[in-house]
Amino acid sequence: MICLWTSDELRIATGGKINADVTVTGVSIDTRTLAPDDLFVALVGDNSDGHDHIRTALDKGASAVMVHETLEIDDPRLLHVADTMAGLQSLGRAARARFTGCVVAVTGSVGKTTTKDMLRLALSALGPTHASVASYNNHWGVPLTLARLPRDAMFCISEIGMNHQGEIAPLAALVRPDLAIITSIGNSHLGHMGSLHAIAEEKAALIAALPPGAPAIVPDDAPGQDCFVQAATSAQAKLLRVGLSEHADFRLRDLTCTAEGSQFLLGDLPVRLNAPGRHLARNAATALAAIEALGLETQGPIEFLAQYKPGAGRGLTQPILQGRARLLDESYNASSLSVRAALDTLALLSAQRRIAVLGDIRELGEFADEEHCGLAPDVARAADIAFCCGPHMRALFEALPTEKRGAWAPDAAALAPLVHSYLKENDLVLVKGSFGSRMRDVVSVLIAQEVAA
């Protein structure tokens, strides 16, 4: 393993004190996944304190442990700092300062993790590429991604998220991107932000963090174009649009979507994606637009991108009922925009019956019932029958035609057995909902029943 941090570098980066001479090859905030020679950062959260796990980290072979509390444990491998969260941020800042490659930052209401994963796959055709794990896109996930940035990487992709106003700017300042991507503007966190325009303004803070002349890739049909223009003008960045319209700088032409995948022309470049869904084709086009905007070769990335497969909770299709039915797992998160995209994919795939299993979309505030009811035509069009859970999804359930109503339950745990008992051979089941709706509980029951059968 290549050295990530030495003792001297840890001292300089964090202003901390450590007596041992250590070599760090990774950075961890969770002892359950800690690897030997990792630096363990004892973060303090709302429900946990990493300082309670120092001994476990050392016993598992941590090279060093970053702490800020006075402890009974006396070990030369302890890196004492004033505050571990600030120490992690400082470590991320130092990693970014020494990095000489290209940094891409990705935000958006929907599609940022998928676009990041596609971009990581495509860029790996050109050189060593480092990217955020899962959806590590918040105040601790962003500096952790940077702190893990290998010395030999050519590309770094950082995902940046938000729930409230003012959260993107400090994260963007830490990342200092060479290229910014906004994947979409939708109603995620509408209850906190109040309007789509306010969401677009917040997302545009990523563009404002660009150096002069740097490219920003945005969707051609997203609300808030004025916010993008204003931010790009202020930063003297180059605003580039990707999409299906004639005014797109990177235009998808001849887009064909089938159950096997999608194919299109991006400019004159033929692209094949072996994963179904119109939204995935747009994510792929966004990733390739970023590569082209950086002046990089595209043929290798296009070939690598053809290998993309959706992950669990993000569009993975897998067999259930001992292979007699299929699950379309979109359970990780949801917004109105992503629910419609998932329903489009459901309609695209062949099945005897198409079943939509939907949980509440969270953080919509006073707009919740209106947004949920507004999905009724899309559900009725794509699904033969729908099962719903959560108070807001009840509004959608009752807005559906009677023949489309399967069952409603107060939560995912109560809904899961109802869904399972309904399934028959050649069914296709879409499971979708916000993370807090725990739709993964439905997925777990379907998969567990598969194993137990």
C-alpha positions in Angstrom: 0.0 0.0 0.0 1.2 3.5 -0.9 1.7 5.8 2.1 -1.1 8.3 2.5 0.2 10.3 5.5 3.4 10.3 7.6 3.6 11.5 11.2 5.2 14.8 10.1 2.5 15.3 7.5 -0.2 14.7 10.1 1.4 17.2 12.5 1.7 19.9 9.8 -1.8 19.3 8.4 -3.7 19.3 11.6 -1.5 21.2 14.0 -1.7 18.1 16.3 0.8 16.2 18.3 1.8 12.5 17.9 4.8 10.8 19.4 4.9 7.7 17.2 6.5 7.5 13.8 3.7 6.1 11.7 2.8 5.4 8.1 -0.9 5.8 7.3 -2.4 4.0 4.2 -6.1 4.8 4.8 -8.5 7.0 6.8 -11.5 5.6 8.7 -14.3 7.0 10.9 -15.8 3.5 11.6 -14.0 0.7 13.4 -16.3 -1.8 11.8 -14.7 -1.2 8.4 -11.2 -0.1 9.6 -8.3 -1.7 7.9 -4.8 -2.2 9.3 -2.6 0.9 9.0 -5.6 3.2 8.8 -5.8 6.5 10.6 -9.0 6.3 12.8 -10.6 9.7 13.3 -12.7 9.8 16.5 -15.6 12.0 15.4 -18.3 13.0 17.8 -21.8 12.6 16.3 -25.3 13.2 17.6 -25.6 9.6 18.7 -22.1 8.3 19.0 -18.6 9.3 20.0 -15.6 7.8 18.2 -13.5 8.2 21.4 -15.4 5.2 22.8 -13.8 3.0 20.1 -10.2 4.1 20.4 -9.0 0.8 22.0 -10.9 -1.2 19.3 -9.2 0.8 16.6 -5.7 0.3 18.0 -6.4 -3.4 18.6 -7.5 -3.7 14.9 -4.1 -2.3 13.8 -4.8 1.4 13.3 -1.5 3.3 12.6 -2.8 6.3 14.4 -6.0 7.6 16.1 -7.0 11.3 15.9 -8.5 12.4 19.3 -9.4 15.6 21.0 -10.4 14.4 24.5 -8.1 13.8 27.5 -8.0 10.1 27.9 -6.8 7.4 30.2 -5.4 5.6 27.2 -1.7 6.5 26.9 -0.5 5.4 23.5 2.2 7.1 21.3 -0.1 6.5 18.2 -2.7 9.0 19.5 -2.8 12.2 17.3 -4.0 14.9 19.7 -5.9 17.8 18.0 -8.1 20.6 19.3 -11.2 19.1 17.6 -11.4 15.9 15.5 -13.9 17.3 13.0 -11.8 20.4 12.4 -8.8 18.0 12.2 -10.4 15.9 9.5 -11.3 19.1 7.6 -7.7 20.3 7.9 -6.5 16.9 6.6 -8.8 17.1 3.6 -7.6 20.7 2.9 -4.0 19.5 3.0 -4.7 16.6 0.7 -6.3 19.0 -1.8 -3.4 21.4 -1.6 -0.8 18.8 -2.5 -3.0 17.2 -5.3 -1.8 18.1 -8.8 -4.5 16.2 -10.7 -8.0 17.3 -11.8 -10.9 17.6 -9.3 -14.5 17.3 -10.3 -17.3 18.2 -8.0 -20.9 16.8 -8.5 -24.1 18.1 -7.0 -27.8 17.9 -7.9 -31.2 17.0 -6.6 -31.2 13.7 -8.3 -28.5 11.6 -10.0 -25.4 12.9 -8.3 -24.2 9.6 -7.0 -25.0 7.8 -10.2 -23.2 10.4 -12.3 -20.2 10.3 -9.9 -20.0 6.5 -10.2 -20.3 6.7 -14.0 -17.6 9.4 -14.1 -15.3 7.3 -11.9 -15.7 4.4 -14.2 -15.2 6.4 -17.4 -12.1 8.4 -16.1 -10.5 5.2 -14.9 -9.9 4.4 -18.6 -7.5 7.4 -18.5 -5.7 7.0 -15.2 -6.0 6.4 -11.4 -9.3 7.8 -10.2 -10.4 8.5 -6.7 -14.1 9.2 -5.8 -16.4 9.6 -2.9 -17.6 6.3 -1.3 -21.4 5.7 -1.5 -23.0 9.1 -0.9 -20.3 10.7 1.3 -21.3 14.2 0.4 -21.8 16.1 3.6 -19.7 18.0 6.2 -17.8 14.9 7.2 -18.1 12.9 3.9 -16.4 15.6 1.7 -13.3 16.1 3.9 -13.0 12.3 4.4 -13.0 11.8 0.6 -10.2 14.3 0.3 -8.2 12.9 3.2 -8.3 9.6 1.5 -7.0 11.0 -1.8 -4.1 8.9 -3.0 -0.8 10.6 -3.9 -0.7 8.9 -7.3 -4.3 9.7 -8.4 -4.9 11.7 -11.6 -8.5 12.4 -11.0 -10.6 13.1 -7.9 -14.4 13.2 -7.9 -16.2 14.7 -4.9 -20.0 14.4 -4.4 -21.5 17.5 -2.6 -24.9 17.4 -1.1 -27.2 19.8 0.9 -30.3 19.9 3.0 -30.4 23.5 3.9 -29.3 26.9 2.6 -25.6 27.7 2.9 -24.2 24.2 3.0 -22.7 23.9 -0.5 -20.4 26.9 -0.4 -18.1 25.8 2.5 -17.8 22.3 1.0 -17.0 23.7 -2.4 -14.4 25.9 -0.9 -12.8 22.8 0.6 -12.9 20.8 -2.7 -11.8 23.7 -5.0 -13.1 22.0 -8.1 -11.6 22.3 -11.6 -15.0 21.3 -13.1 -18.5 21.5 -11.6 -21.5 19.3 -12.5 -25.1 20.0 -11.5 -27.1 16.9 -12.5 -30.6 18.2 -11.8 -32.8 20.6 -10.0 -35.8 19.0 -8.3 -37.9 19.2 -5.2 -35.6 17.3 -2.8 -35.6 19.3 0.5 -38.3 21.6 -0.9 -39.7 21.8 2.7 -36.5 23.3 3.9 -35.7 25.5 0.9 -39.1 26.8 0.0 -38.9 26.9 -3.8 -37.1 25.3 -6.8 -35.4 28.7 -7.4 -33.9 28.6 -3.9 -32.6 25.1 -4.6 -31.1 26.2 -7.9 -29.4 29.1 -6.1 -27.9 26.8 -3.5 -26.7 24.3 -6.1 -25.2 27.2 -8.2 -22.8 27.9 -5.3 -20.7 25.0 -6.6 -20.3 27.0 -9.9 -19.3 30.1 -8.0 -16.4 28.1 -6.5 -14.7 27.5 -9.8 -11.6 29.3 -11.0 -11.8 31.6 -14.0 -12.2 29.7 -17.3 -13.2 26.4 -15.6 -16.2 24.5 -17.1 -19.5 24.0 -15.4 -21.8 21.3 -16.8 -25.6 21.8 -16.2 -28.8 20.2 -17.6 -30.4 22.2 -20.4 -33.9 21.8 -19.1 -33.4 22.4 -15.3 -35.2 25.2 -13.5 -33.0 28.0 -12.3 -30.9 28.7 -15.4 -30.6 32.3 -14.3 -28.9 31.1 -11.2 -26.4 29.1 -13.2 -25.7 32.1 -15.5 -25.2 34.5 -12.6 -22.8 32.1 -10.7 -20.8 31.4 -13.9 -20.6 35.1 -14.7 -19.4 35.9 -11.2 -16.7 33.2 -11.3 -15.8 33.8 -15.0 -16.6 30.1 -15.5 -17.6 28.5 -18.8 -21.2 27.4 -18.6 -22.0 24.3 -20.7 -25.4 22.6 -21.0 -26.1 19.0 -21.7 -29.5 17.5 -22.8 -31.9 16.9 -25.6 -32.6 20.4 -26.8 -31.1 22.2 -29.8 -29.5 24.8 -27.5 -27.5 22.2 -25.6 -23.7 22.4 -25.9 -23.6 18.6 -25.5 -26.7 17.2 -27.2 -28.1 13.7 -27.0 -29.4 12.7 -30.4 -31.1 9.6 -31.6 -31.7 8.4 -28.1 -33.2 4.9 -28.0 -34.1 3.3 -24.6 -34.9 -0.4 -24.3 -35.1 -3.0 -21.6 -31.5 -3.9 -22.4 -30.1 -0.3 -22.2 -29.8 2.9 -24.1 -27.9 4.2 -27.1 -27.4 7.7 -28.4 -25.1 10.1 -30.1 -23.4 12.8 -28.0 -22.5 15.2 -30.7 -20.9 12.7 -33.2 -19.9 10.2 -30.5 -21.9 6.9 -30.4 -22.6 5.8 -26.9 -24.0 2.5 -25.6 -25.1 2.0 -22.0 -26.0 -1.5 -20.9 -28.4 -0.4 -18.2 -32.0 0.6 -18.8 -33.5 4.1 -18.1 -33.7 7.4 -19.9 -32.4 9.1 -16.7 -29.3 6.9 -16.8 -28.6 7.9 -20.4 -28.7 11.5 -19.3 -26.3 10.8 -16.4 -23.9 9.1 -18.8 -24.1 12.0 -21.2 -23.3 14.4 -18.4 -20.2 12.3 -17.3 -19.0 12.2 -20.9 -19.6 15.9 -21.4 -17.4 16.6 -18.4 -14.6 14.5 -19.9 -14.9 16.3 -23.2 -15.0 19.7 -21.5 -11.7 18.9 -19.8 -10.2 18.3 -23.2 -9.6 14.6 -22.5 -9.8 11.6 -24.9 -13.3 10.1 -24.9 -13.2 6.7 -26.7 -11.7 4.8 -23.8 -14.2 6.4 -21.3 -17.1 5.5 -23.6 -16.0 1.9 -23.8 -15.5 1.7 -20.0 -18.9 3.4 -19.4 -20.6 0.6 -21.3 -19.7 -1.7 -18.3 -21.8 0.4 -15.9 -24.3 -1.5 -13.8 -26.6 0.2 -11.2 -26.0 -0.6 -7.6 -28.2 -1.8 -4.8 -30.9 0.7 -4.0 -30.1 2.7 -7.1 -31.7 0.7 -9.9 -30.3 -2.8 -9.4 -32.5 -5.5 -11.0 -32.3 -8.9 -9.4 -34.3 -12.1 -9.3 -36.8 -12.9 -6.5 -39.2 -15.9 -5.9 -36.4 -18.3 -6.9 -35.9 -16.5 -10.2 -39.6 -16.5 -11.1 -40.0 -12.7 -10.6 -37.7 -9.6 -10.5 -37.0 -6.7 -8.2 -36.1 -3.2 -9.4 -34.4 -1.9 -6.3 -34.6 1.9 -6.1 -35.0 1.9 -2.4 -32.1 4.2 -1.4 -33.8 7.6 -1.7 -36.5 9.4 -3.6 -37.9 12.7 -4.9 -40.7 13.4 -7.2 -38.2 13.6 -10.1 -36.5 10.3 -9.3 -39.8 8.5 -8.7 -41.0 9.5 -12.2 -37.7 8.3 -13.6 -38.0 5.0 -11.8 -41.6 4.6 -13.1 -40.3 5.2 -16.6 -37.8 2.4 -16.2 -40.5 0.1 -14.7 -42.7 0.8 -17.8 -39.7 0.0 -20.1 -39.0 -3.5 -18.7 -41.1 -6.5 -19.7 -43.2 -8.3 -17.2 -46.6 -10.0 -16.7 -47.5 -7.5 -14.0 -45.6 -4.3 -13.0 -45.9 -3.5 -9.4 -44.9 -0.2 -7.8 -44.1 -0.2 -4.1 -43.7 3.4 -2.9 -42.8 5.0 0.4 -43.0 8.6 1.5 -40.8 11.3 -0.1 -39.4 13.2 2.9 -38.5 16.8 3.5 -41.3 18.3 1.4 -42.9 20.2 4.2 -46.2 21.9 3.3 -45.9 20.7 -0.3 -45.9 17.0 0.7 -49.5 16.0 -0.1 -49.6 18.0 -3.3 -46.3 16.5 -4.6 -47.4 12.9 -3.7 -50.8 13.3 -5.4 -49.2 14.7 -8.4 -47.5 11.3 -9.0 -50.8 9.5 -9.4 -51.0 9.8 -13.3 -47.4 8.5 -13.6 -48.0 5.6 -11.3 -51.3 4.7 -13.1 -49.5 4.8 -16.5 -46.5 2.7 -15.5 -47.8 0.2 -12.9 -50.5 -2.4 -13.0 -51.0 -2.0 -9.3 -49.4 0.0 -6.5 -48.6 -0.6 -2.8 -47.9 2.4 -0.6 -46.7 3.2 2.9 -46.4 6.4 4.9 -48.8 9.2 5.7 -48.1 11.2 2.5 -48.2 8.2 0.2 -51.7 7.6 1.5 -52.7 10.7 -0.4 -51.2 9.2 -3.6 -52.8 5.9 -2.9 -56.3 7.4 -2.6 -55.7 9.5 -5.8 -55.2 6.3 -7.8 -58.0 4.5 -9.7 -59.5 1.8 -7.6 -58.2 -1.0 -9.9 -54.6 0.3 -9.3 -54.8 0.1 -5.5 -53.0 -2.8 -3.9 -52.7 -1.9 -0.3 -51.6 0.9 2.0 -49.7 0.5 5.3 -48.4 2.9 7.8 -44.8 1.9 7.3 -42.5 -0.3 5.2 -42.3 -3.1 7.8 -46.0 -3.5 7.7 -46.2 -3.2 3.9 -43.5 -5.8 3.1 -45.5 -9.0 3.9 -48.5 -7.7 2.0 -46.3 -7.1 -1.1 -44.7 -10.6 -0.8 -48.0 -12.4 -0.5 -49.2 -10.7 -3.6 -46.3 -11.7 -5.9 -46.7 -14.2 -8.7 -44.5 -15.6 -11.4 -43.2 -13.1 -14.0 -44.0 -10.1 -11.8 -41.6 -7.0 -11.8 -41.6 -5.1 -8.5 -40.3 -1.5 -8.2 -39.4 -0.5 -4.6 -38.8 3.3 -4.2 -38.9 5.8 -1.3 -36.9 8.3 0.7 -34.1 6.9 2.9 -36.1 7.8 6.0 -39.0 5.7 4.7 -36.9 2.6 5.2 -38.1 1.0 1.9 -35.0 -1.2 2.2 -37.1 -3.1 4.8 -39.3 -4.2 1.9 -36.3 -5.2 -0.2 -34.8 -7.1 2.8 -38.0 -9.1 3.2 -38.2 -10.0 -0.5 -34.6 -11.0 -0.7 -34.8 -13.0 2.6 -37.9 -14.8 1.4 -35.9 -15.6 -1.8 -33.1 -17.2 0.3 -35.5 -19.0 2.6 -37.7 -20.4 -0.2 
